[in-house]
Amino acid sequence: MAAERHYGTRSAGRISEMIKSLQQAKRFLTILFGFTLLILGVAMLVLPGPGILTILGGLGILAAEYVWARRLLDRLKHQGDRLRNSIFQRDKTPAPAEAPNTTTPVDPFAATASKPVPVETSLTVEPLDEVSTKL
C-alpha cells in the first residue's frame, strides 16, 4: 500500500512538472513569436509590407507577457486616437434641427445652362511647304 502511494505522488509530480514545462514552452513560443513579429515589422518599415500593423501585432502578443509592451501599445493607441481626432475633427455640439424643406430643389446649373460660354481658341496652320523647309 505504501508503494502505491509513493507511485501516485510520483506520477502527480510528473504531471505537475509536465504542465509547468508546457506552460514554459508556451510562454517561450509566445515571446519568440512576438519578438519575431516586432523585428519583421521594423524591417518592413523600409521593405515592402505592412510594417506598422506587424509592429502593433508583435506588441499585442508581447503585451501578454511584458508590462513595457503593454504600456507602449497603450501609448500608441492613445496617439492613434489623438491623430484620428485631429484629422477627423468632430464637432462636439449637436447639429440644430432643421425645418423640413418644403420648397422645390433649385438646380444651380440651370441658370448657366442657357447662356452661351465664349471659347477662345488659337490655332495656326502653316502651309506644308514651309514646314518641310524647316526640317
Secondary structure, DSSP 8 states (H G I E B T S, - for coil): -HHHHHHHHHHHHHHHHHHHHHHHHHHHHHHHHHHHHHHHHHHTTTSSS-HHHHHHHHHHHHTTT-HHHHHHHHHHHHHHHHHHHHHS---SS---------S----TTHHHHSS------------HHHHHHH-
